C-alpha cells in the first residue's frame, strides 16, 4: 500500500505547491520548503492517516492553518 500512497503524493504535491505559491505569494522553492517541513506533510506522507484522500483545497486550508497557528484541525471526513 505504500506504493499507492507515493503515487497519490506525486499527484497531490504539485497541486498543493501551486496553491501555496498562489495563496501565500511565495516562490516555488519557498513553497516546497514550507510544505516539506510542515506537520501536515509528515502526516500526509504516512499512509495510515489517509489524508491523501482529502481535496487539495482542504489540504491547503489545513496547511495554511498550521502556518498561521501551529495547529492542524482535521476535518470530519479525515
Protein Blocks (a to p, Z undefined) as FASTA:
>chain_A
ZZmmmmmmmmmmmmmmmmmmmmnopafklmmmmmmmpmklmmmmpmklommmpcfklmmm
mmmmmmmnopacddfkZZ
